[in-house]
Amino acid sequence: MANNLIITIAREYGSGGRLIGQKLAELLDIPFYDKEIISLAAEQSGLSEEFMHQHDQKKKPLSFMHNIYLNNKSLPINEQVFQAQCQVIRDVAKKGSCVIVGRCADHVLSENPLCIKVFIQAPEAEKNRRIMEKYQETTDTPSAYAAKIDKERAAHYNFFTLEKWGDRRNYHLIVNSTIGIDASALLIKQYAEGFMQQYLAKFSNSK
């Protein structure tokens, strides 16, 4: 557990962050978590997976009725969903090295000295191309669509962490994915290896 390397990936929509995370996990031969967090959180919390998906990364409940629906701990339903996901994130981080995409994982694991926080970005034209070609979204305005999703991600992150999503000061590494999915994953892998070497050297010298 002491040497579990956790790489969290926040990303702009259309930047290929999820694909980079998957490739990185393959290169490092460690587990990859994205929507898997929802399934595990549903399993542990007793909330349905469909319900978890509906409230995933939402800043606040979708309706007035949801807003007043409280459990026996008096937590709003969106807070229940968030806390369930936080617990899963902490559990998988204790279990072993892994790559986690989104869901405020960088903040949840902020006190973990072996958590590397990465943010993936890309120019608008590159994101538009990926949204239309790779994600196959049926929209005439990919830029507006991406901006809407990023606004939702930022609102969720800012609301639950009291920090600013995308602020370079919150990350160890910011990658422009125009260098390619494979190259981006390799770059993060190399950074992670250097990060781990420095950590182990520091830990060894402190003995």
C-alpha angles and dihedrals in degrees: 000000000000092000099041108138112212121190116192120195125202115181147180113247109265095021093107093243095146092050090048090050091051092049092047091052089051092050092050093038093230133126121279123215129191119121086004085080089065093052093048093045091051090050093052099039100044091234115129118260090234090054091048090052091051092055098034112133093351118147094216140355118294097235144019091255091055089048093059095040106106133174126222090281090056093241121147111244095251089054090051090053092047094048091048090053091046090055092051091049091053091046096052090045090055091046096060149300114317149150117247123191121207128320094112089285091149090059095040090055096036093123093053107102091205096054112111113200116210131182120198120205138164139184116274095251092053092048092048091052093051093045091055101035106031104025091035093214114177100227133122091208109050092165093056091043092052092046091053093052093045090050089054092048091049093048091051093047095044092046097052101033102033085224131106119263111231095015105146090219090068096059139066093211136019115196128196102213095207085097086071138262096273094044092048092051091047091050092053090046091054091048091049092051091051090045091053093047091053092047094050091046091051092046091049093049091050092061 
